[in-house]
């Protein structure tokens, strides 16, 4: 196979999955480790991908880029299902929870439909629809008002006003990006303000984000990484990122998509038994 053909196949995998491992490319392309790394060097030099430890990911998005819900839903589907399963196990029956907008939080909502006694507060039409499609008499769903964003979040003064008087046991927060310095970020200023109101309302913050979100920095910060009590991510998160999360966040849960939603705690020790004060 010619180098141009290999590199086109590599780009296809990166664009469809958001990232790829060197070991996977060696096996699928039937070439040496060194050949794969040379191809990655060439593609990175053209600005078509970004090399990370053990593989490559799609290049950084612009800080104001805001993909729509459907576009995001097609990315890392298996990882999001595994993350959702692991995050749902952190939610206790009869609790008041928040679910922010996003495709990963929507996947979590599907996992929570059978949890008894939940009061769910959300600023996302898609999340609310998950619960409305199979209503339970012992669950209450509160949908904030607000302006609708491309990611189907409801944001702005109405949403913030509705959230300021609430007290949530746990918030499950989806993010556009996460970074050791910039923290948890979004490309939408109004969504950032609304997400901050959600964070302030919650005693415990659970962030759900697949590995491709690491190193992506949106226009505004929702909260520093230190505010995160538990980060639930997938096995694609590299060792350096895991170390940084373990140093700053309260706990790290790594969900393995290959194990049908199984999850292991790693890097951050056990999940804190008592939530931080918001």
LUMKOL-792691 format. One record per residue (C-alpha): residue in three letters; x negated, z negated, y. Coordinates in steps of 0.2 Angstrom, whole numbers, padded with zeros to 4 digits, always signed. Layout:
BEGIN
ALAXZY
...
END
This chain:
BEGIN
UNK+0000+0000+0000
UNK-0006+0004+0017
UNK-0010-0009+0030
UNK+0004-0003+0041
UNK+0016-0004+0027
UNK+0011-0021+0023
UNK+0012-0027+0041
UNK+0030-0019+0043
UNK+0036-0029+0027
UNK+0028-0045+0034
UNK+0037-0042+0051
UNK+0053-0039+0042
UNK+0052-0056+0033
UNK+0047-0066+0049
UNK+0061-0058+0059
UNK+0074-0061+0045
UNK+0068-0079+0040
UNK+0060-0085+0056
UNK+0043-0088+0047
UNK+0034-0085+0031
UNK+0020-0093+0021
UNK+0004-0085+0016
UNK+0006-0090-0002
UNK+0023-0081-0003
UNK+0015-0065+0005
UNK+0001-0065-0007
UNK+0013-0065-0022
UNK+0026-0053-0015
UNK+0013-0040-0008
UNK+0001-0043-0023
UNK-0014-0044-0012
UNK-0027-0056-0009
UNK-0026-0071+0003
UNK-0039-0064+0014
UNK-0029-0047+0016
UNK-0014-0057+0021
UNK-0023-0067+0034
UNK-0031-0051+0041
UNK-0013-0043+0043
UNK-0007-0059+0051
UNK-0022-0058+0063
UNK-0018-0040+0068
UNK+0001-0044+0070
UNK-0003-0059+0081
UNK-0015-0049+0091
UNK-0001-0037+0095
UNK+0011-0052+0100
UNK+0023-0049+0086
UNK+0021-0066+0077
UNK+0012-0082+0079
UNK+0001-0089+0066
UNK+0003-0107+0061
UNK-0005-0118+0047
UNK-0001-0110+0031
UNK+0008-0095+0037
UNK+0016-0087+0052
UNK+0032-0088+0063
UNK+0041-0078+0075
UNK+0033-0078+0093
UNK+0039-0091+0105
UNK+0056-0087+0113
UNK+0058-0087+0132
UNK+0063-0104+0139
UNK+0080-0098+0145
UNK+0084-0087+0130
UNK+0100-0093+0122
UNK+0105-0084+0106
UNK+0124-0084+0102
UNK+0132-0094+0088
UNK+0133-0079+0076
UNK+0115-0074+0079
UNK+0109-0092+0076
UNK+0120-0094+0060
UNK+0110-0080+0051
UNK+0094-0089+0053
UNK+0087-0101+0040
UNK+0104-0103+0031
UNK+0097-0111+0015
UNK+0086-0123+0026
UNK+0101-0128+0037
UNK+0112-0131+0021
UNK+0099-0143+0014
UNK+0096-0152+0031
UNK+0115-0154+0033
UNK+0116-0162+0015
UNK+0102-0174+0020
UNK+0109-0178+0037
UNK+0127-0182+0030
UNK+0120-0195+0019
UNK+0114-0205+0034
UNK+0132-0206+0040
UNK+0143-0221+0035
UNK+0161-0221+0032
UNK+0172-0229+0046
UNK+0159-0225+0060
UNK+0161-0217+0076
UNK+0149-0202+0077
UNK+0145-0188+0089
UNK+0141-0170+0084
UNK+0133-0158+0097
UNK+0135-0140+0097
UNK+0125-0129+0085
UNK+0124-0120+0069
UNK+0115-0134+0060
UNK+0127-0147+0066
UNK+0142-0136+0061
UNK+0134-0136+0043
UNK+0133-0155+0044
UNK+0152-0156+0049
UNK+0156-0147+0033
UNK+0147-0160+0023
UNK+0157-0174+0033
UNK+0175-0168+0030
UNK+0176-0180+0015
UNK+0169-0195+0023
UNK+0183-0208+0026
UNK+0188-0216+0042
UNK+0176-0206+0053
UNK+0180-0204+0072
UNK+0171-0188+0077
UNK+0167-0184+0095
UNK+0160-0166+0098
UNK+0158-0154+0112
UNK+0158-0139+0100
UNK+0174-0129+0096
UNK+0166-0123+0080
UNK+0163-0141+0074
UNK+0180-0146+0079
UNK+0188-0132+0069
UNK+0179-0137+0053
UNK+0188-0154+0054
UNK+0205-0146+0060
UNK+0204-0133+0045
UNK+0206-0147+0033
UNK+0213-0162+0042
UNK+0212-0180+0035
UNK+0224-0193+0041
UNK+0210-0206+0041
UNK+0199-0195+0052
UNK+0200-0193+0071
UNK+0192-0179+0080
UNK+0189-0179+0099
UNK+0185-0163+0108
UNK+0178-0164+0125
UNK+0183-0151+0138
UNK+0171-0141+0148
UNK+0164-0123+0151
UNK+0160-0113+0135
UNK+0141-0107+0133
UNK+0135-0093+0122
UNK+0132-0106+0108
UNK+0150-0112+0109
UNK+0146-0128+0117
UNK+0158-0136+0130
UNK+0147-0142+0144
UNK+0148-0147+0163
UNK+0156-0161+0173
UNK+0172-0162+0162
UNK+0162-0165+0146
UNK+0150-0177+0154
UNK+0164-0187+0161
UNK+0173-0188+0144
UNK+0157-0194+0136
UNK+0151-0207+0149
UNK+0164-0220+0143
UNK+0161-0218+0125
UNK+0150-0228+0113
UNK+0145-0220+0097
UNK+0137-0227+0081
UNK+0127-0211+0078
UNK+0124-0194+0086
UNK+0119-0179+0076
UNK+0110-0168+0088
UNK+0105-0150+0086
UNK+0092-0143+0097
UNK+0085-0126+0103
UNK+0067-0132+0101
UNK+0056-0148+0099
UNK+0038-0151+0104
UNK+0027-0166+0105
UNK+0025-0165+0124
UNK+0042-0157+0130
UNK+0052-0166+0117
UNK+0070-0160+0112
UNK+0075-0145+0123
UNK+0088-0133+0127
UNK+0088-0116+0137
UNK+0104-0121+0146
UNK+0104-0133+0160
UNK+0122-0138+0159
UNK+0121-0140+0140
UNK+0105-0151+0143
UNK+0115-0162+0154
UNK+0130-0164+0142
UNK+0118-0167+0127
UNK+0109-0181+0137
UNK+0126-0189+0140
UNK+0129-0188+0121
UNK+0112-0196+0118
UNK+0115-0210+0130
UNK+0132-0214+0122
UNK+0124-0216+0104
UNK+0115-0231+0097
UNK+0106-0220+0084
UNK+0100-0203+0086
UNK+0098-0191+0071
UNK+0091-0174+0076
UNK+0094-0159+0064
UNK+0082-0145+0066
UNK+0073-0133+0054
UNK+0055-0130+0055
UNK+0056-0114+0066
UNK+0061-0125+0080
UNK+0045-0134+0081
UNK+0034-0127+0095
UNK+0049-0119+0104
UNK+0052-0126+0122
UNK+0068-0123+0131
UNK+0070-0124+0150
UNK+0075-0142+0150
UNK+0072-0158+0140
UNK+0086-0167+0132
UNK+0076-0182+0127
UNK+0058-0186+0122
UNK+0054-0186+0104
UNK+0052-0205+0104
UNK+0070-0207+0107
UNK+0074-0199+0090
UNK+0077-0212+0077
UNK+0077-0199+0062
UNK+0072-0181+0062
UNK+0080-0171+0048
UNK+0070-0155+0045
UNK+0065-0144+0030
UNK+0049-0142+0020
UNK+0043-0128+0030
UNK+0037-0140+0044
UNK+0018-0140+0043
UNK+0007-0155+0041
UNK+0001-0156+0059
UNK+0019-0156+0065
UNK+0024-0169+0052
UNK+0010-0180+0058
UNK+0015-0178+0076
UNK+0033-0182+0072
UNK+0028-0197+0062
UNK+0018-0204+0077
UNK+0032-0202+0089
UNK+0049-0202+0081
UNK+0057-0217+0071
UNK+0058-0208+0054
UNK+0056-0191+0046
UNK+0067-0184+0032
UNK+0062-0168+0024
UNK+0075-0158+0015
UNK+0070-0145+0002
UNK+0081-0130+0001
UNK+0074-0126-0016
UNK+0082-0141-0023
UNK+0100-0138-0018
UNK+0100-0150-0003
UNK+0088-0163-0010
UNK+0078-0173+0002
UNK+0063-0184+0003
UNK+0057-0195+0016
UNK+0040-0191+0022
UNK+0027-0195+0036
UNK+0038-0207+0045
UNK+0041-0220+0032
UNK+0058-0227+0028
UNK+0072-0223+0040
UNK+0074-0238+0052
UNK+0088-0250+0046
UNK+0093-0254+0063
UNK+0096-0241+0077
UNK+0088-0242+0093
UNK+0098-0246+0108
UNK+0102-0231+0118
END
